[in-house]
Structures are given as structure tokens and as C-alpha cells.
Amino acid sequence: MRELILLRHAHAEAAADGLADMDRPLSAVGQAEAEAAGRWLRDNHLLPDRVICSPARRTRETLEAVLAQTGYVEQRLEPRIYEAMPGSLVSLIEQHAEVQRLLLVGHNPGLEQLVALLNSGSSSEYRGMPPAGIAVLSLPAQAALEPGVATLTSFWWP
């Protein structure tokens, strides 16, 4: 078995005139949420082997706070995560199939739809994934990422 950990970025500052969406930083609440997410991962022994992260500022700041709690691992910024839908995310994840425990830090609605698709086989009735929410999915070691192939083993939010 291998594991896929999906982490939605923590709360970000509201959009402001002249500030691109990609440049929105975490709020003070978001910083605390991200630190709590890192502690939860550490305390549950869910330390990733590799991280792929959206280049948006709020995802990078979330990841930095998480890794400050868990310890640093191989990280890659992946521009295709930003605004990605489940199909694109599956393609990205498949490029890291050799990784035993992969952490993907990204955005909704793509993440919450991906959880539903991999776990239940359909993304049409997803339940939601709050800021700094974490979904841990167990995958058969050699299985292709297809609808319904994963088991949701943990779901946490601050």
C-alpha cells in the first residue's frame, strides 16, 4: 500500500485590489491552522516522503508551517496544481507513483473533488474540504489511479 495525503491551504487573507490571487498570504488564523496541521501529521506519524505544492503564496506558506512541525523532506513546486481539477491532479500524482507517501498541497474545488473521486468513484457529490483540511488516502501499491481505487483512512481539519 502507498498513501496520498491531500492538504488544502490554510485560511488566506481576503483578496485585495492590486494583489493577484497567487500572491495572497496566509492570515494569522491560517498560520495557526497550518501549524496545527503539521502537528497532526507529526503526531499521527504521517510524515511524507515527498511534497508537491502549488506555487501560490498561501500554499507555500501552509507547507512551510507544516514542515516546520514535521521536518523537511523533498519538495517540488508544481504550477499545474493551481486551479487544477481532479483529472489533472491524477496525472500529476501518477508522475510520483514510486513515492510511498506523497503529500500534495493545493486548492479547492480540485482537492475535495479528488478525494471523492478516488474514494467513492464520483466527484459529483463531494462533501467539502475546509482550509487546512487533510485527507489521507490509502492506495494499492501498483494500482492505477482510477475512480474508487482508494480508501479514505483519515480526515482532519483544525
SVG drawing of the C-alpha trace seen along z (x, -y; Angstrom):
<svg xmlns="http://www.w3.org/2000/svg" viewBox="-24 -48 38 51">
<polyline fill="none" stroke="black" stroke-width="0.4" points="0.0,0.0 1.0,-3.6 -0.5,-6.8 -1.6,-10.0 -2.1,-12.9 -4.0,-15.9 -3.7,-19.2 -5.8,-22.2 -4.0,-25.5 -5.0,-27.2 -7.1,-30.4 -5.6,-33.2 -6.0,-37.0 -9.0,-38.2 -8.5,-39.4 -7.3,-43.0 -7.1,-45.5 -3.9,-45.2 -3.0,-41.8 -3.0,-38.8 -4.8,-35.7 -1.5,-33.8 0.1,-36.3 -2.4,-36.1 -0.6,-35.3 -1.9,-33.3 -3.9,-35.2 -2.9,-34.9 -5.7,-32.3 -4.3,-30.4 -0.8,-30.4 -2.1,-28.8 -4.2,-26.3 -1.1,-25.3 1.0,-24.7 -1.8,-22.6 -2.0,-20.6 1.7,-19.9 1.4,-18.8 -1.4,-16.5 0.6,-14.9 3.6,-14.5 1.6,-13.1 -0.1,-10.6 3.2,-9.5 2.2,-10.7 5.4,-12.2 5.6,-12.5 8.5,-11.2 7.9,-13.9 5.8,-17.0 4.3,-18.6 2.9,-22.0 1.1,-24.7 3.2,-27.8 0.5,-30.1 1.9,-32.0 -0.8,-30.6 0.0,-27.0 3.8,-27.6 3.2,-29.3 1.0,-26.4 3.6,-23.9 6.4,-25.9 4.4,-25.9 3.6,-22.1 7.2,-21.2 8.4,-23.2 6.5,-20.7 7.2,-17.5 10.7,-18.0 11.8,-18.9 11.6,-16.5 11.9,-16.7 9.7,-19.4 8.7,-20.4 6.6,-23.4 4.1,-22.3 2.4,-25.1 -0.2,-22.7 -1.8,-22.2 -3.1,-25.8 -6.7,-25.7 -6.4,-22.0 -9.4,-19.7 -9.3,-16.0 -8.2,-14.7 -5.2,-17.0 -4.3,-16.2 -4.4,-12.4 -2.0,-12.9 0.4,-14.8 0.1,-12.2 0.8,-9.4 4.1,-11.0 5.1,-10.3 3.9,-6.7 7.2,-5.5 6.7,-7.6 5.4,-5.6 3.8,-8.6 3.1,-11.7 1.8,-15.0 0.0,-17.3 -0.7,-20.8 -3.3,-22.6 -6.7,-24.2 -10.5,-23.5 -12.6,-22.5 -10.0,-20.2 -8.8,-18.6 -12.2,-17.9 -13.4,-16.5 -10.3,-14.3 -10.9,-12.8 -14.5,-12.0 -13.5,-10.6 -10.7,-8.3 -12.6,-7.2 -16.2,-6.8 -15.8,-6.8 -17.7,-10.0 -16.8,-13.7 -20.3,-14.9 -21.3,-14.6 -18.2,-15.7 -18.5,-16.8 -16.1,-19.6 -12.6,-20.2 -12.1,-23.1 -9.0,-25.3 -6.0,-23.3 -8.1,-20.2 -6.2,-16.9 -7.4,-13.8 -5.3,-10.6 -6.0,-8.0 -4.6,-4.5 -3.8,-3.2 -2.9,0.3 0.9,0.2 0.8,0.9 -2.8,-0.2 -3.5,-2.9 -5.4,-5.9 -8.9,-5.3 -12.3,-6.2 -13.0,-4.3 -9.4,-2.8 -8.6,-4.5 -9.7,-4.2 -10.1,-7.3 -8.3,-6.4 -8.2,-9.8 -9.8,-13.2 -8.8,-16.1 -9.4,-19.8 -8.5,-22.4"/>
</svg>
